[in-house]
Amino acid sequence: MSISAKCECAGRTETEINSLSCLGGIKNFFEQQAEEGVFIALEPQKPYFRSDGSKWFADVWYRCKECGCLWEVIYPDFPVFLRAEG
């Protein structure tokens, strides 16, 4: 993955969400970026955790069209973390 200066992915990796206002800001950011065509909202295809035959999936994935970074968003039990994979 090559993170570009044209997107904000490099500055947002491993973001901790520890309040409702922070959660609202992050959620609004991703939704706005998807509306503007910077990110593409995707249905998660792989679980982030497996245990005893159970699978837990993220709520949404966002793919950056600029750098290709895949954001996995899991809405909360506080504290919440965002993780970027590339």
ROSE-4610 file (N, C-alpha, C; in Angstrom, 1 decimal, always signed):
// ROSE-4610
residu = [M/M/M/S/S/S/I/I/I/S/S/S/A/A/A/K/K/K/C/C/C/E/E/E/C/C/C/A/A/A/G/G/G/R/R/R/T/T/T/E/E/E/T/T/T/E/E/E/I/I/I/N/N/N/S/S/S/L/L/L/S/S/S/C/C/C/L/L/L/G/G/G/G/G/G/I/I/I/K/K/K/N/N/N/F/F/F/F/F/F/E/E/E/Q/Q/Q/Q/Q/Q/A/A/A/E/E/E/E/E/E/G/G/G/V/V/V/F/F/F/I/I/I/A/A/A/L/L/L/E/E/E/P/P/P/Q/Q/Q/K/K/K/P/P/P/Y/Y/Y/F/F/F/R/R/R/S/S/S/D/D/D/G/G/G/S/S/S/K/K/K/W/W/W/F/F/F/A/A/A/D/D/D/V/V/V/W/W/W/Y/Y/Y/R/R/R/C/C/C/K/K/K/E/E/E/C/C/C/G/G/G/C/C/C/L/L/L/W/W/W/E/E/E/V/V/V/I/I/I/Y/Y/Y/P/P/P/D/D/D/F/F/F/P/P/P/V/V/V/F/F/F/L/L/L/R/R/R/A/A/A/E/E/E/G/G/G]
num = [1/1/1/2/2/2/3/3/3/4/4/4/5/5/5/6/6/6/7/7/7/8/8/8/9/9/9/10/10/10/11/11/11/12/12/12/13/13/13/14/14/14/15/15/15/16/16/16/17/17/17/18/18/18/19/19/19/20/20/20/21/21/21/22/22/22/23/23/23/24/24/24/25/25/25/26/26/26/27/27/27/28/28/28/29/29/29/30/30/30/31/31/31/32/32/32/33/33/33/34/34/34/35/35/35/36/36/36/37/37/37/38/38/38/39/39/39/40/40/40/41/41/41/42/42/42/43/43/43/44/44/44/45/45/45/46/46/46/47/47/47/48/48/48/49/49/49/50/50/50/51/51/51/52/52/52/53/53/53/54/54/54/55/55/55/56/56/56/57/57/57/58/58/58/59/59/59/60/60/60/61/61/61/62/62/62/63/63/63/64/64/64/65/65/65/66/66/66/67/67/67/68/68/68/69/69/69/70/70/70/71/71/71/72/72/72/73/73/73/74/74/74/75/75/75/76/76/76/77/77/77/78/78/78/79/79/79/80/80/80/81/81/81/82/82/82/83/83/83/84/84/84/85/85/85/86/86/86]
x = [+0.8/+0.0/+0.9/+0.5/+1.2/+0.2/+0.5/-0.4/+0.0/-1.0/-0.9/-1.0/-0.4/-0.6/-2.0/-2.7/-4.0/-5.1/-4.8/-5.8/-5.4/-6.3/-5.9/-5.6/-5.5/-5.3/-4.0/-2.9/-1.7/-1.8/-2.6/-2.8/-3.8/-4.5/-5.7/-5.5/-4.4/-4.2/-4.2/-4.8/-4.9/-5.6/-6.7/-7.4/-8.2/-8.0/-8.8/-10.1/-11.2/-12.5/-12.9/-12.8/-13.1/-14.2/-15.0/-16.2/-17.2/-18.4/-19.5/-19.3/-18.7/-18.4/-17.3/-16.3/-15.3/-15.9/-16.7/-17.4/-18.2/-19.0/-19.8/-18.9/-17.8/-16.9/-16.3/-15.9/-15.3/-16.3/-17.5/-18.6/-19.0/-19.1/-19.4/-18.3/-17.0/-15.9/-16.0/-16.2/-16.2/-17.4/-18.6/-19.8/-19.6/-19.1/-18.8/-17.8/-16.8/-15.8/-16.4/-17.3/-17.9/-18.9/-19.6/-20.5/-19.7/-18.5/-17.7/-16.9/-17.0/-16.3/-14.9/-14.4/-13.0/-12.9/-13.9/-13.9/-15.1/-15.0/-16.1/-16.5/-17.8/-18.3/-18.5/-18.1/-18.1/-18.7/-19.4/-19.8/-18.6/-18.3/-17.2/-17.3/-16.2/-16.1/-15.4/-14.6/-13.8/-14.1/-14.2/-14.4/-13.1/-13.2/-12.1/-11.7/-12.7/-12.4/-13.2/-12.6/-13.3/-13.0/-14.1/-13.9/-15.0/-14.7/-15.7/-16.7/-16.3/-17.2/-18.0/-17.9/-18.5/-17.6/-18.2/-17.5/-18.0/-17.1/-17.5/-17.0/-17.9/-17.6/-17.6/-16.8/-16.9/-18.3/-18.6/-19.9/-19.8/-18.7/-18.5/-17.0/-16.7/-15.4/-15.4/-14.4/-14.2/-12.9/-12.9/-11.7/-11.4/-10.2/-9.8/-9.5/-10.1/-9.9/-8.5/-7.9/-6.7/-5.5/-5.4/-4.3/-4.6/-5.8/-6.2/-6.3/-6.1/-6.2/-7.6/-7.7/-9.0/-9.2/-10.2/-10.6/-11.7/-11.4/-12.4/-13.0/-14.3/-15.0/-15.9/-15.6/-16.4/-17.0/-18.3/-19.0/-19.2/-19.3/-18.5/-19.1/-18.1/-18.1/-16.8/-16.9/-15.7/-14.6/-13.4/-12.9/-12.9/-12.9/-13.0/-11.8/-11.3/-10.1/-10.4/-9.9/-9.9/-8.6/-8.6/-7.4/-7.4/-6.2/-6.1/-5.2/-5.6/-4.8/-4.5/-3.4/-3.1/-2.4]
y = [-1.2/+0.0/+1.2/+2.2/+3.5/+4.6/+5.1/+6.2/+7.5/+8.1/+9.3/+10.6/+11.7/+13.0/+13.5/+13.0/+13.5/+13.0/+11.9/+11.4/+11.6/+11.3/+11.5/+10.2/+9.1/+7.8/+7.7/+8.3/+8.2/+8.8/+9.8/+10.5/+9.9/+8.9/+8.3/+6.9/+6.3/+4.9/+4.7/+3.6/+3.2/+4.3/+4.8/+5.9/+5.3/+5.8/+5.3/+6.2/+5.5/+6.3/+6.0/+7.1/+6.9/+7.8/+8.4/+9.2/+9.2/+9.5/+9.5/+10.7/+11.8/+12.9/+12.5/+11.8/+11.3/+10.3/+9.4/+8.4/+9.1/+10.1/+10.9/+11.5/+12.1/+12.8/+11.8/+10.6/+9.6/+9.1/+8.8/+8.2/+9.2/+10.5/+11.6/+11.7/+11.6/+11.7/+10.6/+9.3/+8.2/+8.4/+8.7/+8.8/+10.0/+11.1/+12.2/+11.8/+11.2/+10.7/+9.8/+8.9/+8.0/+8.7/+9.7/+10.6/+11.3/+11.8/+12.6/+11.7/+10.3/+9.4/+9.2/+9.6/+9.3/+7.9/+7.5/+6.1/+5.4/+4.1/+3.2/+2.4/+2.4/+1.6/+0.2/-0.8/-2.2/-3.0/-4.1/-5.1/-5.9/-6.1/-6.9/-8.3/-8.8/-10.1/-11.2/-10.7/-11.6/-11.2/-12.2/-11.8/-11.3/-10.4/-9.9/-10.8/-11.7/-12.6/-13.9/-15.0/-16.3/-17.0/-17.7/-18.4/-19.5/-20.7/-21.8/-21.8/-21.6/-21.7/-20.4/-19.4/-18.1/-17.2/-16.3/-15.3/-13.9/-12.9/-11.6/-10.7/-10.0/-9.1/-7.7/-6.8/-5.4/-4.9/-3.7/-3.1/-2.7/-2.1/-1.6/-1.6/-1.7/-1.5/-0.3/+0.5/+1.6/+1.5/+1.5/+1.4/+2.8/+3.3/+4.6/+4.4/+5.2/+5.1/+5.7/+6.5/+7.2/+6.2/+5.7/+4.9/+3.4/+3.0/+1.6/+1.0/+1.9/+1.5/+1.0/-0.1/-0.7/-0.4/+0.4/+0.7/-0.2/-0.8/-1.7/-1.0/-0.8/+0.0/-1.0/-1.0/-1.8/-0.9/-0.7/+0.2/-0.4/+0.5/+0.4/-0.5/-0.9/-1.0/-0.2/+0.7/+1.6/+1.0/+1.3/+2.1/+1.3/+2.0/+1.5/+1.9/+1.0/+1.3/+1.1/+1.9/+1.7/+1.2/+0.3/-0.3/-0.2/+0.2/+0.2/-0.9/-1.6/-2.6/-2.2/-2.5/-2.1/-3.1]
z = [+0.0/+0.0/+0.0/-0.8/-0.8/-0.4/+0.8/+1.3/+0.7/+0.1/-0.7/+0.2/-0.2/+0.5/+0.2/-0.8/-1.2/-0.3/+0.5/+1.4/+2.9/+3.8/+5.2/+5.9/+5.2/+5.8/+6.7/+6.3/+7.1/+8.5/+8.6/+9.9/+10.8/+10.3/+11.1/+11.5/+11.3/+11.6/+13.1/+13.5/+15.0/+15.8/+15.3/+16.1/+17.2/+18.4/+19.5/+19.7/+19.8/+20.1/+21.5/+22.3/+23.8/+24.3/+23.4/+23.8/+22.7/+23.1/+22.1/+21.0/+21.5/+20.5/+19.5/+20.0/+19.1/+18.1/+18.6/+17.7/+16.7/+17.1/+16.1/+15.1/+15.5/+14.5/+13.5/+14.0/+13.1/+12.2/+12.7/+11.9/+10.8/+11.1/+10.2/+9.1/+9.6/+8.6/+7.6/+8.0/+7.0/+6.1/+6.7/+5.8/+4.8/+5.2/+4.3/+3.2/+3.6/+2.6/+1.6/+2.1/+1.1/+0.2/+0.7/-0.1/-1.2/-0.8/-1.7/-2.7/-2.5/-3.4/-3.1/-1.9/-1.5/-1.0/-0.3/+0.2/-0.4/-0.5/-0.9/+0.3/+0.7/+1.8/+1.3/+2.1/+1.7/+2.8/+2.4/+3.4/+3.8/+5.1/+5.6/+5.1/+4.5/+3.9/+4.8/+5.8/+6.6/+8.1/+9.0/+10.4/+11.0/+11.9/+12.6/+13.8/+14.2/+15.3/+15.1/+15.5/+15.5/+16.8/+17.3/+18.5/+18.6/+18.9/+19.0/+17.9/+16.7/+15.6/+15.3/+16.2/+16.1/+15.3/+14.6/+13.8/+14.1/+14.4/+14.6/+13.4/+12.8/+11.7/+12.1/+11.4/+11.6/+11.1/+11.5/+11.1/+9.6/+9.2/+7.9/+7.5/+6.3/+5.8/+4.9/+4.9/+3.9/+3.2/+1.9/+1.1/+0.5/+0.8/+0.2/-1.2/-2.1/-3.5/-3.9/-3.0/-3.3/-3.1/-1.9/-1.5/-1.4/-1.4/-1.3/+0.1/+1.1/+2.5/+2.8/+3.6/+4.0/+5.5/+5.8/+7.1/+7.6/+8.8/+9.4/+10.6/+10.6/+11.7/+12.4/+13.7/+14.7/+15.7/+15.7/+16.6/+17.9/+18.9/+20.1/+21.2/+21.9/+23.4/+23.6/+24.5/+24.7/+25.5/+25.3/+24.2/+22.9/+21.8/+20.4/+19.7/+18.8/+18.0/+16.5/+15.7/+14.2/+13.8/+12.8/+12.4/+10.8/+10.3/+8.8/+8.4/+7.3/+6.7/+5.3/+4.8/+3.4/+2.6]
